[in-house]
């Protein structure tokens, strides 16, 4: 809808130029979205960024804990292997002693 004024009377008519009216409508909608939507979008993105940062920190903490547990398990494995080696050596020694005694 548009208004025109001529020298003697004012008339109202419908603007039928579809490209002009669509451009105006799109600009109005974009302005409204930017003006009213910016705080909402900014808030959503800030919360998302905080959530992602928190999850990254939690993941790093869990990774560090897992690395520490892995190191501890490797140390225990090395100790167990050492004990097994000692037991095998003792068993071999005892077997040799038994052989010597029985001969």
C-alpha positions in Angstrom: 0.0 0.0 0.0 1.4 3.4 -0.9 0.2 7.0 -0.8 0.7 9.6 -3.4 0.0 13.2 -3.2 -0.8 15.3 -6.2 -1.4 19.0 -6.2 -5.1 18.7 -5.7 -5.8 15.3 -4.0 -4.2 12.5 -2.1 -4.8 8.9 -3.2 -3.9 5.5 -1.8 -3.1 2.6 -4.0 -1.5 -0.8 -3.8 2.0 -1.1 -5.0 2.0 -3.9 -7.5 5.8 -3.9 -8.2 6.5 -7.3 -6.6 10.3 -6.8 -6.5 10.1 -3.5 -4.8 7.7 -4.6 -2.1 9.6 -7.9 -1.5 12.8 -5.9 -1.0 11.2 -3.6 1.5 9.6 -6.5 3.3 12.9 -8.4 3.5 14.7 -5.4 4.8 12.1 -4.8 7.5 12.2 -8.5 8.5 16.0 -8.5 8.6 16.1 -5.3 10.7 13.6 -6.8 13.2 15.6 -10.1 13.3 18.9 -8.3 13.9 17.5 -5.8 16.4 15.5 -8.2 18.5 17.3 -11.4 17.7 20.8 -10.4 18.4 20.6 -10.5 22.2 18.9 -13.9 22.0 21.4 -15.3 19.6 24.3 -13.8 21.5 23.0 -15.4 24.7 22.5 -18.8 23.1 26.0 -18.7 21.6 27.6 -17.6 24.9 25.9 -20.5 26.7 27.0 -22.9 24.0 30.6 -21.7 24.2 30.6 -22.0 28.0 29.2 -25.6 27.7 31.8 -26.6 25.1 34.6 -25.1 27.2 33.4 -27.0 30.3 33.2 -30.3 28.4 36.7 -29.8 27.0 38.0 -29.2 30.5 36.2 -32.3 31.8 37.6 -34.3 28.9 41.1 -33.1 29.6 40.7 -34.0 33.3 39.4 -37.5 32.5 42.3 -38.0 30.0 44.9 -37.0 32.6 43.3 -39.4 35.1 43.3 -42.2 32.5 47.0 -41.5 31.7 47.8 -41.6 35.4 45.9 -44.9 35.8 47.7 -46.4 32.7 51.1 -45.4 34.2 50.2 -47.0 37.5 49.0 -50.2 35.8 52.2 -50.3 33.7 54.3 -50.0 36.9 52.3 -52.7 38.6 52.7 -55.0 35.5 56.5 -54.4 35.7 56.5 -55.3 39.4 54.5 -58.5 38.7 56.8 -59.5 35.9 59.8 -59.0 38.2 58.1 -61.1 40.9 57.3 -63.8 38.2 60.9 -63.8 37.1 62.2 -64.2 40.7 59.7 -67.0 41.3 60.8 -68.8 38.1 64.5 -68.4 39.1 63.8 -69.7 42.6 61.8 -72.7 41.2 64.6 -73.5 38.7 67.2 -73.3 41.5 65.0 -75.5 43.8 64.6 -78.0 40.9 68.4 -78.1 40.4 69.0 -78.6 44.1 66.5 -81.5 44.2 68.2 -83.1 41.2 71.6 -82.8 42.9 70.2 -84.2 46.1 68.6 -87.2 44.4 71.7 -88.1 42.5 
